[in-house]
């Protein structure tokens, strides 16, 4: 390799590193990974211990992952999963063998200053197998959450039906209205 080739290669690398440094400095969000999907932990059965030490009572705190009945909000859209029913279906709609239907009763309130489009595809269930399940198109409850436009201070009630493994104690309801920004989402445990 000649002297000029070596100088040209070093100069090119210097320009590339300077450009990358400038990009990382001027646009730091391009280089961050906001993806936080994690596999839920299934409940495990512990082994009994002979002569266990008495546990200290711990103060109760707010759970890190909200549960059914707890209201969460995102961009002033307030969502409450009121309850979850476990079902084997009705009207000829049945789950696969080993699965069950999770019927999630939702209340959505628009406390923003603009209209809000309720979209059922914004909701999914993450089961302990690591599967993201969308809501079923058919709803045997006759209370299906309708895709409506909510004006400011408007609200709606309805159900979404998901298929998940039977008895899955680690299933979580995910609300993610912006698929391009994974950090904008809410999660509830469906125990």
Kinemage of the C-alpha trace (Angstrom):
@kinemage 1
@onewidth
@group {chain A} dominant
@subgroup {mainchain}
@vectorlist {calphas} color= white
{ca unk a 1} P 0.000 0.000 0.000
{ca unk a 2} L 1.405 3.349 -1.033
{ca unk a 3} L 1.822 6.459 1.085
{ca unk a 4} L -1.092 8.296 -0.624
{ca unk a 5} L -3.419 5.296 -0.248
{ca unk a 6} L -2.697 5.136 3.464
{ca unk a 7} L -3.285 8.877 3.912
{ca unk a 8} L -6.509 8.682 1.873
{ca unk a 9} L -7.768 5.729 4.005
{ca unk a 10} L -6.984 7.502 7.307
{ca unk a 11} L -8.659 10.706 6.067
{ca unk a 12} L -11.766 8.761 4.980
{ca unk a 13} L -12.001 7.015 8.350
{ca unk a 14} L -11.597 10.350 10.153
{ca unk a 15} L -14.441 11.868 8.105
{ca unk a 16} L -16.671 8.827 8.777
{ca unk a 17} L -16.037 8.928 12.539
{ca unk a 18} L -16.639 12.695 12.611
{ca unk a 19} L -19.930 12.234 10.717
{ca unk a 20} L -21.097 9.448 13.039
{ca unk a 21} L -20.161 11.513 16.090
{ca unk a 22} L -22.058 14.517 14.754
{ca unk a 23} L -25.145 12.344 14.030
{ca unk a 24} L -25.082 10.813 17.511
{ca unk a 25} L -24.753 14.259 19.072
{ca unk a 26} L -27.410 15.985 16.958
{ca unk a 27} L -29.971 13.122 16.885
{ca unk a 28} L -29.557 10.996 20.046
{ca unk a 29} L -33.045 9.451 19.741
{ca unk a 30} L -32.042 7.745 16.489
{ca unk a 31} L -29.585 5.616 18.439
{ca unk a 32} L -31.751 4.701 21.437
{ca unk a 33} L -33.723 1.495 21.638
{ca unk a 34} L -37.077 2.180 23.321
{ca unk a 35} L -38.237 -1.390 22.857
{ca unk a 36} L -39.056 -2.872 26.240
{ca unk a 37} L -41.039 -5.988 25.412
{ca unk a 38} L -40.225 -8.671 27.930
{ca unk a 39} L -41.571 -12.137 28.348
{ca unk a 40} L -43.865 -12.307 31.394
{ca unk a 41} L -42.802 -14.656 34.140
{ca unk a 42} L -45.145 -17.576 34.735
{ca unk a 43} L -46.086 -18.291 38.319
{ca unk a 44} L -43.873 -20.997 39.721
{ca unk a 45} L -44.482 -23.442 42.513
{ca unk a 46} L -41.815 -23.178 45.196
{ca unk a 47} L -40.345 -26.074 47.110
{ca unk a 48} L -41.226 -26.299 50.786
{ca unk a 49} L -38.455 -25.396 53.207
{ca unk a 50} L -38.044 -27.073 56.593
{ca unk a 51} L -38.086 -24.544 59.444
{ca unk a 52} L -38.540 -21.426 57.324
{ca unk a 53} L -37.396 -18.193 58.868
{ca unk a 54} L -40.286 -15.886 59.641
{ca unk a 55} L -40.542 -13.242 56.976
{ca unk a 56} L -40.623 -9.612 57.969
{ca unk a 57} L -43.825 -7.890 57.038
{ca unk a 58} L -43.176 -5.584 54.112
{ca unk a 59} L -45.119 -2.438 53.498
{ca unk a 60} L -47.494 -2.775 50.582
{ca unk a 61} L -46.745 -0.583 47.649
{ca unk a 62} L -48.245 0.166 44.296
{ca unk a 63} L -47.568 -2.782 41.988
{ca unk a 64} L -45.045 -2.118 39.232
{ca unk a 65} L -47.460 -3.509 36.652
{ca unk a 66} L -51.058 -2.337 37.114
{ca unk a 67} L -53.739 -4.959 37.515
{ca unk a 68} L -57.310 -5.240 36.318
{ca unk a 69} L -59.406 -2.467 37.844
{ca unk a 70} L -56.594 0.101 37.816
{ca unk a 71} L -56.905 3.120 35.516
{ca unk a 72} L -53.947 4.187 33.378
{ca unk a 73} L -53.716 7.125 30.983
{ca unk a 74} L -51.675 7.961 27.923
{ca unk a 75} L -52.013 11.312 26.114
{ca unk a 76} L -55.052 12.044 28.331
{ca unk a 77} L -56.879 8.909 27.175
{ca unk a 78} L -57.899 7.087 30.377
{ca unk a 79} L -58.319 3.319 30.092
{ca unk a 80} L -59.649 0.973 32.756
{ca unk a 81} L -59.892 -2.800 32.296
{ca unk a 82} L -62.856 -3.286 34.640
{ca unk a 83} L -62.738 -7.084 34.830
{ca unk a 84} L -61.652 -10.210 32.961
{ca unk a 85} L -63.910 -13.208 32.379
{ca unk a 86} L -62.535 -16.630 31.414
{ca unk a 87} L -64.727 -18.401 28.860
{ca unk a 88} L -64.872 -21.440 26.616
{ca unk a 89} L -66.928 -19.456 24.095
{ca unk a 90} L -70.529 -19.468 22.878
{ca unk a 91} L -72.572 -19.361 19.667
{ca unk a 92} L -70.210 -21.783 17.875
{ca unk a 93} L -67.093 -19.747 18.701
{ca unk a 94} L -64.741 -21.979 20.694
{ca unk a 95} L -61.039 -21.685 21.557
{ca unk a 96} L -58.336 -24.076 20.389
{ca unk a 97} L -57.616 -27.118 22.531
{ca unk a 98} L -55.692 -26.033 25.645
{ca unk a 99} L -56.725 -22.392 25.240
{ca unk a 100} L -59.466 -20.229 26.675
{ca unk a 101} L -61.002 -16.885 25.854
{ca unk a 102} L -60.134 -13.878 28.008
{ca unk a 103} L -63.033 -11.418 27.835
{ca unk a 104} L -61.669 -8.021 28.901
{ca unk a 105} L -64.303 -5.415 29.863
{ca unk a 106} L -62.905 -1.934 29.113
{ca unk a 107} L -63.864 1.649 29.845
{ca unk a 108} L -62.178 4.373 27.771
{ca unk a 109} L -62.512 8.100 28.546
{ca unk a 110} L -61.177 10.923 26.354
{ca unk a 111} L -60.022 13.755 28.633
{ca unk a 112} L -57.940 15.415 25.912
{ca unk a 113} L -58.855 18.535 23.964
{ca unk a 114} L -59.116 16.695 20.646
{ca unk a 115} L -61.171 13.839 19.216
{ca unk a 116} L -59.844 10.317 19.811
{ca unk a 117} L -60.372 7.326 17.520
{ca unk a 118} L -60.970 4.112 19.500
{ca unk a 119} L -59.130 1.342 17.636
{ca unk a 120} L -59.346 -2.259 18.822
{ca unk a 121} L -56.052 -3.124 17.109
{ca unk a 122} L -54.275 -0.911 19.690
{ca unk a 123} L -54.886 -3.704 22.232
{ca unk a 124} L -53.074 -7.058 22.440
{ca unk a 125} L -52.506 -9.777 25.011
{ca unk a 126} L -48.988 -11.009 25.736
{ca unk a 127} L -49.139 -14.569 27.087
{ca unk a 128} L -46.490 -16.554 28.939
{ca unk a 129} L -45.439 -18.242 25.671
{ca unk a 130} L -44.278 -14.863 24.374
{ca unk a 131} L -47.130 -14.575 21.864
{ca unk a 132} L -48.779 -11.221 21.167
{ca unk a 133} L -52.422 -12.030 20.458
{ca unk a 134} L -54.743 -9.488 18.805
{ca unk a 135} L -58.428 -9.344 19.780
{ca unk a 136} L -60.763 -11.714 17.961
{ca unk a 137} L -62.932 -10.248 15.230
{ca unk a 138} L -65.984 -12.203 16.441
{ca unk a 139} L -67.377 -11.322 19.853
{ca unk a 140} L -69.914 -13.669 21.425
{ca unk a 141} L -70.566 -11.327 24.392
{ca unk a 142} L -72.743 -8.880 22.408
{ca unk a 143} L -70.853 -6.066 24.188
{ca unk a 144} L -67.972 -5.689 21.712
{ca unk a 145} L -65.900 -2.526 21.987
{ca unk a 146} L -66.854 -0.524 18.916
{ca unk a 147} L -64.377 1.542 16.939
{ca unk a 148} L -65.852 4.989 17.476
{ca unk a 149} L -64.690 8.598 17.535
{ca unk a 150} L -64.729 10.024 21.075
{ca unk a 151} L -65.111 13.776 21.367
{ca unk a 152} L -63.436 15.531 24.331
{ca unk a 153} L -64.923 14.210 27.609
{ca unk a 154} L -66.572 11.335 25.721
{ca unk a 155} L -66.435 7.772 26.991
{ca unk a 156} L -67.255 4.241 25.866
{ca unk a 157} L -67.563 0.740 27.327
{ca unk a 158} L -67.080 -2.611 25.636
{ca unk a 159} L -65.378 -5.980 25.606
{ca unk a 160} L -62.443 -7.388 23.712
{ca unk a 161} L -62.000 -11.162 23.405
{ca unk a 162} L -58.513 -12.684 23.291
{ca unk a 163} L -57.436 -16.314 23.002
{ca unk a 164} L -54.700 -17.356 25.434
{ca unk a 165} L -53.401 -20.552 27.036
{ca unk a 166} L -55.828 -21.877 29.631
{ca unk a 167} L -54.962 -20.807 33.182
{ca unk a 168} L -52.161 -18.480 32.062
{ca unk a 169} L -51.475 -16.448 35.203
{ca unk a 170} L -48.839 -14.287 33.488
{ca unk a 171} L -51.003 -12.883 30.665
{ca unk a 172} L -50.812 -9.106 30.208
{ca unk a 173} L -53.023 -6.651 28.346
{ca unk a 174} L -51.006 -4.216 26.211
{ca unk a 175} L -52.296 -0.883 24.919
{ca unk a 176} L -49.963 0.610 22.295
{ca unk a 177} L -51.584 3.292 20.127
{ca unk a 178} L -48.311 4.287 18.422
{ca unk a 179} L -46.494 1.295 16.861
{ca unk a 180} L -43.554 3.531 15.887
{ca unk a 181} L -42.880 4.479 19.521
{ca unk a 182} L -42.794 1.341 21.719
{ca unk a 183} L -42.248 3.417 24.864
{ca unk a 184} L -45.785 4.815 24.456
{ca unk a 185} L -47.757 1.906 25.859
{ca unk a 186} L -49.573 0.711 28.954
{ca unk a 187} L -49.647 -2.780 30.467
{ca unk a 188} L -52.062 -4.510 32.868
{ca unk a 189} L -51.666 -7.949 34.495
{ca unk a 190} L -54.683 -10.146 33.709
{ca unk a 191} L -54.605 -12.367 36.806
